[in-house]
Amino acid sequence: MAPECVTVRRNWPGISWTHCALFLALVVCFCSMRSVSATIVRFNTSLGDIDVRLFDTATPNSVTNFLNYAHDDDYDQSFIHRMPNAFDDHGELGTFVVQGGGFKYTASEGLAVVPTDPPVQNEPGISNLKYTLSYAKMGGDPDSADSGFFFNSQDNANNLDAQNGGFTVFGRIVRGFDVLDDIAALTAYDVDRDEGDLFDNVPLLDTMGAFEDILVFVNDVNPLVFPDGDYNFDGVVNLSDYTLWRDTLGSTSQVGADGNGNGVVDAADYGVWSSSLGQSSTSLGDYNRDGLVNLADYSVWRDSMGSVTNLAADGNGNDIVDSGDYTVWKANFGNATVASAGSLASKLAVPEPSSLWLALAALWLLRPHKKRASNEPDTR
């Protein structure tokens, strides 16, 4: 009797023993990676917050390096110091990167360089598509990245994926897309004029005023506190997160449900979700999920008062942001957020994808590819 894999090959042209082996590896990955999680960090900027899911699994050295700077507060009061335009044969294409992490500025101390740690080894492989976070580095030295980072404000795959060993993408925006767009839309100026070329493309909020008032600052960068598997970032792991995972399975651009941080939404992320079902942020009143109940949470409550759609500040769970949620915030002011198992786990049945459904999804991801016009690489 012919082996089962041979039968599959006859029915599905292009499916080989190699594809069968890869499918089995995917199943093993799905079963074994339930405890892996990905970090989410918030860039608090002059124009608003940008939340980024870091690719802990795909680029572990790069993520560790970045978090070291964030934990040491090295990015506090740093500013966006470079925002150059790209050009092609038809003319100007607009801003292609929004770069920071290299310099600070304060009214009292003036300009300062962000202190750097030893450079990190390059970890290329994920494409420099719009809204991804990458490392800046020295020309001709692939392993020279330290504190400097940039957001890709347009698709830079053709330019940056192979240049200088490839620029390491180690995260992608999951919230705050409009904030990056607003920064990229600012006019950049040559603020050092004839004194050098380091600050030839600095975005400014205004052309008049002191630098501390017109630079685009990254006020701080901090990890957010969400339970693993909370893919819609509402503070609780429930069926809505499963739906988000299901609807974005296979995506490398919508990575809210990339629970293990490998740069793609895959079967392993279902494992992260199912093993965390029912967990929630137990410190009530932490409406911006930054790990502390403080005045910033009051602002979230105030700005969404009366809403039945934006329920981040619905602290009492009555499906509307109202005065009762202010009472919840006030009673918990100063508390820190922790995650613990909630009661939902005993109330909800985990929807296990059928074996056939998972198999078809995996085979679709592993299907033979023809050369594509798209610049998006296969990051699996």
Sequence and secondary structure as in RCSB ss.txt:
>XXXX:A:sequence
MAPECVTVRRNWPGISWTHCALFLALVVCFCSMRSVSATIVRFNTSLGDIDVRLFDTATPNSVTNFLNYAHDDDY
DQSFIHRMPNAFDDHGELGTFVVQGGGFKYTASEGLAVVPTDPPVQNEPGISNLKYTLSYAKMGGDPDSADSGFF
FNSQDNANNLDAQNGGFTVFGRIVRGFDVLDDIAALTAYDVDRDEGDLFDNVPLLDTMGAFEDILVFVNDVNPLV
FPDGDYNFDGVVNLSDYTLWRDTLGSTSQVGADGNGNGVVDAADYGVWSSSLGQSSTSLGDYNRDGLVNLADYSV
WRDSMGSVTNLAADGNGNDIVDSGDYTVWKANFGNATVASAGSLASKLAVPEPSSLWLALAALWLLRPHKKRASN
EPDTR
>XXXX:A:secstr
   HHHHHHHHSTT  HHHHHHHHHHHHHHHH TT    EEEEEETTEEEEEEE TTTSHHHHHHHHHHHHTTTT
TTEE  B  EEEETTEEEEE EEEESSEEEETTTEEEE    S B     S   TTEEEE   TT TT BSS EE
EESS  HHHHSSGGG   EEEEEEE HHHHHHHHTS EE SSGGG STTSSEEBS SSS HHHHB EEEEEEE  
  TT TT SSB SHHHHHHHHHTTT SS  TT TT SSS  HHHHHHHHHHTTEEE STT TT SSB SHHHHHH
HHHTTT SS  TT TT SSS  HHHHHHHHHTTT B  EEE THHHHS      HHHHHHHHHHHTS     SS 
     
